[in-house]
Amino acid sequence: MHQVLANFSVSISELKKNPSALLSQASGAPIAVLNHNKPAAYLVPVETYEAMMEMLEDYELAKLVEERRADKDKAVTVSLDDL
């Protein structure tokens, strides 16, 4: 069984009736969209989605930094003046 990761949930049928009202009722919180009582999707506010994408990008960059740190012995010394 899938866990619902939101405090507010709605069926697809209810969502079709008045999506704007549901978004307003949720007051910026994520909404779980259920299909046959199972999570099918989540609606999140724009600000939340943008923050999640930024965090994901930061995570990917951190992984790249750690990979490059592992190759530290292959690094070339360069003076800032040379750049």
DSSP file (Angstrom, degrees, kcal/mol; ACC not computed):
  #  RESIDUE AA STRUCTURE BP1 BP2  ACC     N-H-->O    O-->H-N    N-H-->O    O-->H-N    TCO  KAPPA ALPHA  PHI   PSI    X-CA   Y-CA   Z-CA
    1    1 A M              0   0    0      0, 0.0     2,-0.3     0, 0.0    37,-0.1   0.000 360.0 360.0 360.0 139.3    0.0    0.0    0.0
    2    2 A H        -     0   0    0      1,-0.0     2,-0.3    37,-0.0     0, 0.0  -0.625 360.0-127.4 -85.0 138.2    1.3    3.5   -0.9
    3    3 A Q        -     0   0    0     -2,-0.3     2,-0.6    35,-0.1    -1,-0.0  -0.649  17.6-128.8 -82.2 138.1    1.7    6.0    1.9
    4    4 A V        -     0   0    0     -2,-0.3     2,-0.3     1,-0.1     5,-0.0  -0.806  17.6-163.4 -88.7 119.0    0.0    9.4    1.3
    5    5 A L        +     0   0    0     -2,-0.6     2,-0.3    26,-0.0    -1,-0.1  -0.255  60.9  71.9-101.1  45.4    2.6   12.1    1.9
    6    6 A A  S    S-     0   0    0     -2,-0.3    25,-0.1     1,-0.1    -2,-0.1  -0.987  70.8-136.6-152.9 151.8    0.3   15.0    2.3
    7    7 A N  S    S+     0   0    0     -2,-0.3     2,-0.4    23,-0.3    24,-0.1   0.634  95.2  55.1 -82.7 -14.4   -2.1   16.3    5.0
    8    8 A F  E     +a   31   0A   0     22,-0.7    24,-2.9     2,-0.0     2,-0.3  -0.974  67.5 176.8-123.1 130.3   -4.7   17.1    2.3
    9    9 A S  E     -a   32   0A   0     -2,-0.4     2,-0.3    22,-0.2    24,-0.2  -0.944   5.7-179.3-134.2 157.5   -6.0   14.7   -0.2
   10   10 A V  E     -a   33   0A   0     22,-2.6    24,-3.2    -2,-0.3     2,-0.1  -0.993  27.5-115.5-151.7 147.7   -8.6   14.7   -3.0
   11   11 A S  E  >  -a   34   0A   0     -2,-0.3     4,-2.4    22,-0.2    24,-0.2  -0.459  32.4-113.4 -80.0 160.7  -10.0   12.3   -5.6
   12   12 A I  H  > S+     0   0    0     22,-1.6     4,-2.0     1,-0.2     5,-0.1   0.891 118.8  55.1 -60.2 -38.4   -9.4   13.0   -9.2
   13   13 A S  H  > S+     0   0    0      1,-0.2     4,-1.1     2,-0.2    -1,-0.2   0.924 109.1  46.0 -60.8 -45.4  -13.2   13.5   -9.6
   14   14 A E  H  > S+     0   0    0      1,-0.2     4,-1.3     2,-0.2     3,-0.4   0.891 109.7  55.4 -64.5 -39.3  -13.2   16.1   -6.9
   15   15 A L  H  < S+     0   0    0     -4,-2.4    -1,-0.2     1,-0.2    -2,-0.2   0.890 104.1  54.1 -60.5 -40.5  -10.2   17.8   -8.4
   16   16 A K  H  < S+     0   0    0     -4,-2.0    -1,-0.2     1,-0.2    -2,-0.2   0.826 101.6  60.6 -63.9 -32.1  -12.0   18.1  -11.8
   17   17 A K  H  < S-     0   0    0     -4,-1.1    -1,-0.2    -3,-0.4    -2,-0.2   0.935 130.3 -12.6 -65.4 -48.8  -14.9   19.9  -10.2
   18   18 A N     X  +     0   0    0     -4,-1.3     4,-1.7     1,-0.1     3,-0.3  -0.488  61.3 171.4-157.7  77.1  -13.1   23.0   -8.8
   19   19 A P  H  > S+     0   0    0      0, 0.0     4,-2.3     0, 0.0     5,-0.2   0.859  81.5  56.9 -61.0 -35.9   -9.3   22.9   -8.7
   20   20 A S  H  > S+     0   0    0      1,-0.2     4,-2.0     2,-0.2     5,-0.1   0.902 106.2  49.7 -63.2 -40.5   -9.0   26.5   -7.7
   21   21 A A  H  > S+     0   0    0     -3,-0.3     4,-2.6     2,-0.2    -1,-0.2   0.899 110.2  50.8 -65.6 -39.9  -11.1   26.0   -4.6
   22   22 A L  H  X S+     0   0    0     -4,-1.7     4,-2.0     2,-0.2    -2,-0.2   0.918 109.5  49.8 -64.0 -43.3   -9.0   23.0   -3.6
   23   23 A L  H  X>S+     0   0    0     -4,-2.3     5,-0.8     1,-0.2     4,-0.6   0.895 112.3  48.9 -61.5 -39.1   -5.8   24.9   -4.0
   24   24 A S  H ><5S+     0   0    0     -4,-2.0     3,-0.9     1,-0.2    -2,-0.2   0.910 109.9  50.7 -66.3 -43.3   -7.2   27.7   -1.9
   25   25 A Q  H 3<5S+     0   0    0     -4,-2.6    -1,-0.2     1,-0.2    -2,-0.2   0.847 105.1  57.0 -63.7 -34.1   -8.4   25.3    0.8
   26   26 A A  H ><5S-     0   0    0     -4,-2.0     3,-1.8    -5,-0.2    -1,-0.2   0.673  94.6-148.0 -74.0 -15.8   -5.0   23.7    1.0
   27   27 A S  T <<5S-     0   0    0     -3,-0.9    -3,-0.1    -4,-0.6    -2,-0.1   0.859  70.7 -42.8  51.3  44.1   -3.4   27.1    1.8
   28   28 A G  T 3 <S+     0   0    0     -5,-0.8    -1,-0.3     1,-0.3    20,-0.1   0.397 108.4 126.4  88.6  -3.9   -0.1   26.3    0.1
   29   29 A A    <   -     0   0    0     -3,-1.8    -1,-0.3    -6,-0.2    -3,-0.1  -0.528  70.0 -92.4 -83.6 155.0    0.2   22.8    1.4
   30   30 A P        -     0   0    0      0, 0.0   -22,-0.7     0, 0.0     2,-0.5  -0.331  36.5-146.4 -63.6 148.6    0.7   19.8   -0.9
   31   31 A I  E     -aB   8  43A   0     12,-2.6    12,-2.9   -24,-0.1     2,-0.5  -0.981   4.4-142.2-119.9 125.3   -2.4   18.0   -2.1
   32   32 A A  E     -aB   9  42A   0    -24,-2.9   -22,-2.6    -2,-0.5     2,-0.6  -0.762  13.3-149.1 -84.4 127.1   -2.4   14.3   -2.7
   33   33 A V  E     -aB  10  41A   0      8,-3.4     7,-3.6    -2,-0.5     8,-1.5  -0.882  16.9-155.0 -99.1 120.2   -4.5   13.4   -5.7
   34   34 A L  E     -aB  11  39A   0    -24,-3.2   -22,-1.6    -2,-0.6     2,-0.5  -0.767  16.6-169.2-103.5 140.0   -6.0    9.9   -5.3
   35   35 A N  E >  S- B   0  38A   0      3,-3.0     3,-0.9    -2,-0.4   -24,-0.0  -0.974  87.0 -13.6-124.4 113.9   -7.1    7.5   -7.9
   36   36 A H  T 3  S-     0   0    0     -2,-0.5    -1,-0.1     1,-0.2   -25,-0.0   0.911 129.9 -56.8  55.9  44.7   -9.1    4.5   -6.5
   37   37 A N  T 3  S+     0   0    0      1,-0.2    -1,-0.2    -3,-0.0    -3,-0.1   0.657 118.3 108.6  62.6  20.9   -7.8    5.6   -3.0
   38   38 A K  E <  S-B   35   0A   0     -3,-0.9    -3,-3.0   -37,-0.1    -1,-0.2  -0.974  81.3 -98.9-122.6 141.1   -4.1    5.4   -4.1
   39   39 A P  E     +B   34   0A   0      0, 0.0    -5,-0.2     0, 0.0     3,-0.1  -0.374  44.0 166.9 -59.8 127.3   -1.8    8.4   -4.6
   40   40 A A  E     -     0   0A   0     -7,-3.6     2,-0.3     1,-0.4    -6,-0.2   0.640  64.1 -16.4-110.5 -27.8   -1.6    9.2   -8.3
   41   41 A A  E     -B   33   0A   0     -8,-1.5    -8,-3.4     2,-0.0    -1,-0.4  -0.976  56.8-126.2-166.6 167.6    0.0   12.6   -8.1
   42   42 A Y  E     -B   32   0A   0     -2,-0.3     2,-0.5   -10,-0.2   -10,-0.2  -0.992  12.4-149.2-126.8 137.5    0.8   15.5   -5.8
   43   43 A L  E     +B   31   0A   0    -12,-2.9   -12,-2.6    -2,-0.4    -2,-0.0  -0.925  23.3 178.1-101.7 126.2   -0.1   19.1   -6.4
   44   44 A V        -     0   0    0     -2,-0.5   -15,-0.1   -14,-0.2    -2,-0.0  -0.953  33.6 -99.8-127.2 148.9    2.4   21.5   -4.8
   45   45 A P     >  -     0   0    0      0, 0.0     4,-2.4     0, 0.0     3,-0.2  -0.250  36.5-111.1 -61.7 155.3    2.5   25.3   -4.9
   46   46 A V  H  > S+     0   0    0      1,-0.2     4,-2.8     2,-0.2     5,-0.2   0.895 118.1  53.5 -54.8 -44.9    4.9   26.9   -7.4
   47   47 A E  H  > S+     0   0    0      1,-0.2     4,-2.1     2,-0.2    -1,-0.2   0.895 109.6  48.0 -61.1 -40.6    7.2   28.1   -4.6
   48   48 A T  H  > S+     0   0    0     -3,-0.2     4,-2.4     2,-0.2    -1,-0.2   0.920 112.2  48.9 -66.0 -44.5    7.5   24.6   -3.2
   49   49 A Y  H  X S+     0   0    0     -4,-2.4     4,-2.4     1,-0.2    -2,-0.2   0.926 111.7  48.8 -62.0 -45.5    8.2   23.1   -6.6
   50   50 A E  H  X S+     0   0    0     -4,-2.8     4,-2.1     1,-0.2    -1,-0.2   0.896 111.4  50.1 -62.4 -40.2   10.9   25.7   -7.3
   51   51 A A  H  X S+     0   0    0     -4,-2.1     4,-2.4    -5,-0.2    -1,-0.2   0.895 110.2  50.6 -65.3 -39.6   12.5   25.1   -3.9
   52   52 A M  H  X S+     0   0    0     -4,-2.4     4,-2.3     2,-0.2    -2,-0.2   0.907 110.4  49.1 -64.2 -41.4   12.5   21.4   -4.5
   53   53 A M  H  X S+     0   0    0     -4,-2.4     4,-2.2     2,-0.2    -2,-0.2   0.886 111.2  50.0 -65.9 -38.0   14.1   21.8   -7.9
   54   54 A E  H  X S+     0   0    0     -4,-2.1     4,-2.5     2,-0.2    -2,-0.2   0.903 110.8  49.3 -66.2 -41.0   16.8   24.1   -6.4
   55   55 A M  H  X S+     0   0    0     -4,-2.4     4,-2.3     2,-0.2    -2,-0.2   0.893 110.5  50.9 -64.8 -39.2   17.5   21.6   -3.6
   56   56 A L  H  X S+     0   0    0     -4,-2.3     4,-2.3     2,-0.2    -2,-0.2   0.912 110.5  48.7 -64.3 -42.2   17.8   18.8   -6.2
   57   57 A E  H  X S+     0   0    0     -4,-2.2     4,-2.4     2,-0.2    -2,-0.2   0.911 111.0  50.5 -63.4 -42.4   20.2   20.9   -8.2
   58   58 A D  H  X S+     0   0    0     -4,-2.5     4,-2.3     1,-0.2    -2,-0.2   0.897 109.7  51.3 -61.7 -40.2   22.3   21.7   -5.1
   59   59 A Y  H  X S+     0   0    0     -4,-2.3     4,-2.2     2,-0.2    -2,-0.2   0.922 109.8  48.8 -63.0 -44.8   22.4   18.0   -4.3
   60   60 A E  H  X S+     0   0    0     -4,-2.3     4,-1.9     1,-0.2    -2,-0.2   0.898 111.8  49.3 -63.0 -40.4   23.6   17.1   -7.8
   61   61 A L  H  X S+     0   0    0     -4,-2.4     4,-2.3     2,-0.2    -1,-0.2   0.887 109.0  52.6 -65.4 -38.7   26.3   19.8   -7.5
   62   62 A A  H  X S+     0   0    0     -4,-2.3     4,-2.3     1,-0.2    -2,-0.2   0.892 108.0  51.4 -64.1 -39.1   27.4   18.5   -4.1
   63   63 A K  H  X S+     0   0    0     -4,-2.2     4,-2.2     2,-0.2    -1,-0.2   0.909 109.5  50.3 -62.8 -41.1   27.8   15.0   -5.6
   64   64 A L  H  X S+     0   0    0     -4,-1.9     4,-2.4     2,-0.2    -2,-0.2   0.904 109.1  51.5 -63.4 -42.3   29.9   16.4   -8.3
   65   65 A V  H  X S+     0   0    0     -4,-2.3     4,-2.2     1,-0.2    -1,-0.2   0.927 110.4  48.6 -60.4 -45.7   32.1   18.3   -5.8
   66   66 A E  H  X S+     0   0    0     -4,-2.3     4,-1.5     1,-0.2    -1,-0.2   0.884 110.3  51.4 -64.4 -38.4   32.6   15.1   -3.8
   67   67 A E  H  X S+     0   0    0     -4,-2.2     4,-0.7     1,-0.2    -1,-0.2   0.918 112.2  46.4 -62.7 -43.1   33.5   13.1   -7.0
   68   68 A R  H >< S+     0   0    0     -4,-2.4     3,-0.6     1,-0.2    -2,-0.2   0.835 107.0  57.5 -70.8 -31.7   36.1   15.7   -7.9
   69   69 A R  H >< S+     0   0    0     -4,-2.2     3,-1.5     1,-0.2    -1,-0.2   0.846 100.1  58.9 -64.6 -32.3   37.5   15.8   -4.4
   70   70 A A  H 3< S+     0   0    0     -4,-1.5     3,-0.4     1,-0.3    -1,-0.2   0.783 104.5  50.9 -66.7 -25.7   38.1   12.1   -4.8
   71   71 A D  T X< S+     0   0    0     -4,-0.7     3,-2.1    -3,-0.6    -1,-0.3   0.036  72.8 123.9 -97.2  25.1   40.3   12.9   -7.8
   72   72 A K  G X   +     0   0    0     -3,-1.5     3,-1.6     1,-0.3    -1,-0.2   0.802  64.2  64.0 -57.7 -32.2   42.3   15.5   -5.8
   73   73 A D  G 3  S+     0   0    0     -3,-0.4    -1,-0.3     1,-0.3    -2,-0.1   0.674  99.7  54.2 -68.7 -15.5   45.6   13.7   -6.6
   74   74 A K  G <  S+     0   0    0     -3,-2.1    -1,-0.3     2,-0.1    -2,-0.2   0.395  84.5 121.7 -95.2   1.5   45.1   14.4  -10.3
   75   75 A A    <   -     0   0    0     -3,-1.6     2,-0.4    -4,-0.2    -3,-0.0  -0.276  56.0-138.7 -68.5 151.1   44.6   18.2   -9.7
   76   76 A V        -     0   0    0      2,-0.0     2,-0.4     0, 0.0    -1,-0.1  -0.929  17.8-123.1-111.3 132.4   46.9   20.7  -11.4
   77   77 A T        +     0   0    0     -2,-0.4     2,-0.4     2,-0.0     0, 0.0  -0.607  36.0 177.6 -77.3 130.3   48.2   23.7   -9.4
   78   78 A V        -     0   0    0     -2,-0.4     2,-0.3     5,-0.0     3,-0.0  -0.994  25.4-130.1-135.7 140.4   47.2   27.0  -11.0
   79   79 A S    >>  -     0   0    0     -2,-0.4     3,-0.8     1,-0.1     4,-0.7  -0.672  17.4-131.6 -86.0 142.4   47.9   30.6  -10.0
   80   80 A L  G >4 S+     0   0    0     -2,-0.3     3,-0.8     1,-0.3    -1,-0.1   0.844 109.3  60.7 -61.1 -32.3   44.9   32.9  -10.0
   81   81 A D  G 34 S+     0   0    0      1,-0.2    -1,-0.3     2,-0.2    -3,-0.0   0.817  98.7  57.4 -64.5 -29.7   47.1   35.4  -11.8
   82   82 A D  G <4        0   0    0     -3,-0.8    -1,-0.2     1,-0.3    -2,-0.2   0.708 360.0 360.0 -73.5 -19.7   47.5   32.9  -14.6
   83   83 A L    <<        0   0    0     -3,-0.8    -1,-0.3    -4,-0.7    -2,-0.2   0.487 360.0 360.0 -80.5 360.0   43.7   32.7  -15.1
